[in-house]
Amino acid sequence: MKFNSNGLFISFEGPEASGKSTQIKLLAYFLKKNKIPFLITREPGGTKIAEKLRRIILDKKANITATEEILLLMSARMNHINNIIKPALKEGKIVISDRFADSTFVYQGHVNKYGMKKTIDLHRILLNNFLPIKTFLFILPVNQIIKRLKKRNVTNKYDKIDTSFHKNVINGYMKLSKNKRRFIFIDALNSTNEINDKIVKSINNLILK
């Protein structure tokens, strides 16, 4: 497959246990097989500095306010964009991020009640509204999220078994994505192959534009 591009930035978003990581691995396999240059990264994280901040942000024992958490996330993201994402895009790679700014808008802005609009405005001011060209948004019913989380070890404060929390997360994503063409909705109840086919088709459409 021929790939002529100045680089594409794509993110995967959604509630916990929605299958994002599995699909990122499958997309990476497709891109590698077709000799398309790509880079996989994640947020919070992606650089040494950002990974250190990630440990603080996700630490269940960390005593930080919502405002402090958002500022840490913005700092980590700025470092991530400048040192990893933008250089990879300049090299013509497809950059795939497991979560990006939308997670901050939803988890910190909406769920933690800092204010989604305030969080979006802060991102616009500090990071020049740097966003992916497309975002795959995974949607999964709350009962399925809880069911899946019970099967794995809780690794951070957002993996908690709390129905109201995860319902609020989904509501936040739906509010954020309303009337925005950047989002491609993924029904996480579909089979792994069905989801992969939809993602690959969407990527092909972007590449061939």
Secondary structure, DSSP 8 states (H G I E B T S, - for coil): -----S-EEEEEE-STTSSHHHHHHHHHHHHHHTT--EEEEESS-SSHHHHHHHHHHH-TT----HHHHHHHHHHHHHHHIIIIIHHHHHTT-EEEEES-HHHIIIIIIIIS-S-HHHHHHHHHHHHTT---SEEEEEE--HHHHHHHHTTS---STTS---HHHHHHHHHHHHHHHTT-TTEEEEETTS-HHHHHHHHHHHHHHHHT-
